Structures are given as structure tokens and as C-alpha cells.
Amino acid sequence: MKRETTRDYACTLTVREDAFLTLENGGRCGGIVLFAHNRRIVCSNTLEDRLNQLFECALPQIRKGLFPNLV
């Protein structure tokens, strides 16, 4: 980031050992959820989120395979 913005950034990483992923927030298959700026920025990198992202990207190909005459 310094190379692109010519600005220094300070970063502090804290691992919360008292709060784990639950079934409601993607803890079924594991992964990690990163929070920044008092939880205003959330980056969820759980296996479920990644699979959902792949599914969304594959939808046009799935539709084309199922309904070739409509595309």
C-alpha cells in the first residue's frame, strides 16, 4: 500500500480467542472473518462464503446448460 499511495499505514491485528464462528455466521465448515473500523468493514472468508461466491459466478453457465434455447 505504501508503494501505491506513498503513505505509511499502521496496522494492529488482534485474535479473539473468546469469540468463535457459530453456525449462524459460517462456522459449519471453518474459515475466518476479519473486522475493521469498529466492525464497519467486514471481510468474511469462510468456506461457505467462498462456495456461494463460486456458485454465483457459475450461474450463467448453469443457465446456459439447462436452457440452451433461451440464451
ZAPAVEX-455320 format. One record per atom (N, C-alpha, C): residue number from 1; atom name; x, y, z. Coordinates in nm, 3 decimals. Atoms other than C-alpha are relative to their C-alpha. Example, Ala and Ser with C-alpha at 12.3 -4.5 7.8 and 13.67 -1.06 7.14 Angstrom:
BEGIN
- 1, N, 0.089, -0.119, 0.000
- 1, CA, 1.230, -0.450, 0.780
- 1, C, 0.090, 0.120, 0.000
- 2, N, -0.082, -0.119, -0.006
- 2, CA, 1.367, -0.106, 0.714
- 2, C, -0.077, 0.109, 0.073
// end
This chain:
BEGIN
- 1, N, 0.082, -0.119, 0.000
- 1, CA, 0.000, 0.000, 0.000
- 1, C, 0.087, 0.125, 0.000
- 2, N, -0.086, -0.117, -0.004
- 2, CA, 0.287, 0.235, 0.069
- 2, C, 0.049, 0.034, -0.140
- 3, N, -0.049, -0.025, 0.136
- 3, CA, 0.417, 0.192, -0.286
- 3, C, -0.107, 0.069, -0.084
- 4, N, 0.108, -0.055, 0.081
- 4, CA, 0.078, 0.276, -0.436
- 4, C, -0.048, 0.136, 0.049
- 5, N, 0.057, -0.123, -0.054
- 5, CA, -0.023, 0.558, -0.203
- 5, C, 0.104, 0.096, 0.056
- 6, N, -0.109, -0.077, -0.062
- 6, CA, 0.315, 0.685, -0.074
- 6, C, -0.037, 0.048, 0.140
- 7, N, 0.045, -0.033, -0.135
- 7, CA, 0.166, 0.681, 0.273
- 7, C, 0.024, -0.120, 0.092
- 8, N, -0.021, 0.108, -0.096
- 8, CA, 0.257, 0.478, 0.581
- 8, C, -0.131, -0.030, 0.073
- 9, N, 0.119, 0.043, -0.072
- 9, CA, -0.016, 0.276, 0.749
- 9, C, 0.043, -0.083, 0.120
- 10, N, -0.024, 0.080, -0.119
- 10, CA, -0.017, 0.134, 1.099
- 10, C, -0.113, -0.102, 0.011
- 11, N, 0.099, 0.106, -0.007
- 11, CA, -0.193, -0.197, 1.147
- 11, C, 0.022, -0.081, 0.127
- 12, N, -0.005, 0.084, -0.119
- 12, CA, -0.275, -0.393, 1.461
- 12, C, -0.095, -0.116, -0.021
- 13, N, 0.082, 0.121, 0.015
- 13, CA, -0.401, -0.749, 1.446
- 13, C, -0.026, -0.059, 0.137
- 14, N, 0.038, 0.060, -0.127
- 14, CA, -0.592, -0.895, 1.737
- 14, C, -0.080, -0.125, -0.029
- 15, N, 0.073, 0.125, 0.013
- 15, CA, -0.704, -1.256, 1.753
- 15, C, -0.087, -0.017, 0.125
- 16, N, 0.092, 0.017, -0.113
- 16, CA, -1.012, -1.301, 1.967
- 16, C, -0.016, -0.148, 0.029
- 17, N, 0.010, 0.140, -0.037
- 17, CA, -0.985, -1.631, 2.142
- 17, C, -0.125, -0.031, 0.081
- 18, N, 0.124, 0.021, -0.074
- 18, CA, -1.314, -1.580, 2.323
- 18, C, -0.123, -0.002, -0.091
- 19, N, 0.113, -0.003, 0.094
- 19, CA, -1.532, -1.549, 2.010
- 19, C, 0.034, -0.085, -0.121
- 20, N, -0.023, 0.091, 0.111
- 20, CA, -1.551, -1.832, 1.761
- 20, C, -0.116, 0.008, -0.098
- 21, N, 0.107, 0.003, 0.098
- 21, CA, -1.754, -1.878, 1.444
- 21, C, -0.110, -0.093, 0.050
- 22, N, 0.115, 0.082, -0.037
- 22, CA, -2.101, -2.009, 1.514
- 22, C, -0.066, -0.052, -0.127
- 23, N, 0.071, 0.053, 0.117
- 23, CA, -2.337, -2.197, 1.284
- 23, C, -0.068, 0.111, -0.079
- 24, N, 0.070, -0.110, 0.068
- 24, CA, -2.521, -1.872, 1.205
- 24, C, 0.093, 0.085, -0.085
- 25, N, -0.089, -0.088, 0.075
- 25, CA, -2.212, -1.688, 1.082
- 25, C, 0.109, -0.076, -0.076
- 26, N, -0.090, 0.071, 0.088
- 26, CA, -2.041, -1.956, 0.874
- 26, C, 0.096, -0.096, 0.066
- 27, N, -0.092, 0.085, -0.072
- 27, CA, -1.880, -2.176, 1.135
- 27, C, -0.015, -0.149, -0.029
- 28, N, 0.019, 0.142, 0.029
- 28, CA, -2.004, -2.504, 0.988
- 28, C, 0.124, -0.063, -0.062
- 29, N, -0.113, 0.057, 0.075
- 29, CA, -1.705, -2.551, 0.760
- 29, C, 0.133, 0.067, 0.032
- 30, N, -0.124, -0.067, -0.037
- 30, CA, -1.449, -2.313, 0.909
- 30, C, 0.031, 0.120, -0.088
- 31, N, -0.042, -0.119, 0.072
- 31, CA, -1.273, -2.006, 0.785
- 31, C, 0.034, 0.111, 0.097
- 32, N, -0.036, -0.115, -0.081
- 32, CA, -1.206, -1.658, 0.912
- 32, C, -0.086, 0.119, -0.040
- 33, N, 0.073, -0.123, 0.025
- 33, CA, -1.395, -1.331, 0.943
- 33, C, 0.085, 0.113, 0.057
- 34, N, -0.081, -0.114, -0.040
- 34, CA, -1.194, -1.007, 0.954
- 34, C, -0.090, 0.122, 0.016
- 35, N, 0.075, -0.123, -0.026
- 35, CA, -1.335, -0.686, 1.101
- 35, C, 0.097, 0.117, 0.006
- 36, N, -0.082, -0.121, -0.008
- 36, CA, -1.200, -0.333, 1.066
- 36, C, -0.090, 0.119, 0.030
- 37, N, 0.070, -0.125, -0.030
- 37, CA, -1.302, 0.015, 1.180
- 37, C, -0.127, -0.024, 0.081
- 38, N, 0.112, 0.027, -0.091
- 38, CA, -1.522, -0.096, 1.469
- 38, C, -0.112, -0.079, -0.066
- 39, N, 0.093, 0.091, 0.069
- 39, CA, -1.688, -0.368, 1.260
- 39, C, -0.079, 0.066, -0.111
- 40, N, 0.068, -0.062, 0.114
- 40, CA, -1.791, -0.127, 0.984
- 40, C, 0.044, -0.063, -0.131
- 41, N, -0.049, 0.072, 0.117
- 41, CA, -1.579, -0.320, 0.733
- 41, C, 0.015, -0.145, 0.041
- 42, N, -0.003, 0.142, -0.032
- 42, CA, -1.626, -0.697, 0.732
- 42, C, 0.045, -0.077, -0.124
- 43, N, -0.048, 0.087, 0.107
- 43, CA, -1.436, -0.947, 0.519
- 43, C, -0.016, -0.143, 0.048
- 44, N, 0.026, 0.136, -0.041
- 44, CA, -1.580, -1.293, 0.556
- 44, C, 0.064, -0.095, -0.101
- 45, N, -0.070, 0.094, 0.085
- 45, CA, -1.358, -1.566, 0.418
- 45, C, -0.021, -0.142, 0.054
- 46, N, 0.032, 0.135, -0.044
- 46, CA, -1.539, -1.877, 0.536
- 46, C, -0.019, -0.087, -0.124
- 47, N, 0.017, 0.092, 0.112
- 47, CA, -1.570, -2.185, 0.319
- 47, C, -0.138, 0.016, -0.062
- 48, N, 0.136, -0.019, 0.052
- 48, CA, -1.945, -2.132, 0.287
- 48, C, -0.010, 0.125, -0.088
- 49, N, 0.003, -0.123, 0.079
- 49, CA, -1.898, -1.774, 0.163
- 49, C, 0.071, -0.017, -0.133
- 50, N, -0.075, 0.023, 0.124
- 50, CA, -1.641, -1.883, -0.093
- 50, C, -0.077, -0.090, -0.095
- 51, N, 0.082, 0.087, 0.085
- 51, CA, -1.866, -2.164, -0.220
- 51, C, -0.118, 0.076, -0.059
- 52, N, 0.110, -0.083, 0.052
- 52, CA, -2.157, -1.919, -0.251
- 52, C, 0.048, 0.092, -0.111
- 53, N, -0.056, -0.088, 0.103
- 53, CA, -1.935, -1.683, -0.449
- 53, C, 0.026, -0.077, -0.130
- 54, N, -0.021, 0.083, 0.119
- 54, CA, -1.834, -1.963, -0.687
- 54, C, -0.131, -0.036, -0.067
- 55, N, 0.131, 0.033, 0.056
- 55, CA, -2.197, -2.064, -0.730
- 55, C, -0.058, 0.119, -0.076
- 56, N, 0.052, -0.119, 0.067
- 56, CA, -2.299, -1.707, -0.816
- 56, C, 0.073, 0.026, -0.132
- 57, N, -0.078, -0.019, 0.123
- 57, CA, -2.018, -1.685, -1.074
- 57, C, -0.034, -0.104, -0.106
- 58, N, 0.030, 0.109, 0.093
- 58, CA, -2.122, -2.017, -1.229
- 58, C, -0.144, 0.002, -0.049
- 59, N, 0.141, 0.000, 0.039
- 59, CA, -2.493, -1.932, -1.262
- 59, C, -0.023, 0.021, -0.150
- 60, N, 0.024, -0.014, 0.144
- 60, CA, -2.472, -1.804, -1.623
- 60, C, 0.031, -0.128, -0.079
- 61, N, -0.032, 0.125, 0.069
- 61, CA, -2.303, -2.127, -1.736
- 61, C, -0.103, -0.108, 0.032
- 62, N, 0.101, 0.097, -0.038
- 62, CA, -2.554, -2.336, -1.543
- 62, C, -0.129, 0.026, -0.078
- 63, N, 0.121, -0.034, 0.074
- 63, CA, -2.845, -2.150, -1.704
- 63, C, 0.014, -0.037, -0.147
- 64, N, -0.022, 0.032, 0.141
- 64, CA, -2.692, -2.191, -2.050
- 64, C, -0.007, -0.151, -0.022
- 65, N, 0.005, 0.146, 0.013
- 65, CA, -2.652, -2.565, -1.991
- 65, C, -0.141, -0.055, 0.016
- 66, N, 0.136, 0.047, -0.023
- 66, CA, -3.008, -2.607, -1.864
- 66, C, -0.098, 0.048, -0.106
- 67, N, 0.094, -0.061, 0.096
- 67, CA, -3.182, -2.375, -2.112
- 67, C, 0.078, 0.056, -0.119
- 68, N, -0.084, -0.048, 0.110
- 68, CA, -2.966, -2.356, -2.428
- 68, C, -0.078, 0.083, -0.102
- 69, N, 0.078, -0.073, 0.101
- 69, CA, -3.251, -2.221, -2.646
- 69, C, -0.038, 0.141, 0.045
- 70, N, 0.043, -0.130, -0.050
- 70, CA, -3.326, -1.924, -2.421
- 70, C, 0.112, 0.102, 0.004
- 71, N, -0.113, -0.094, -0.011
- 71, CA, -2.978, -1.773, -2.418
- 71, C, 0.042, 0.046, -0.137
// end
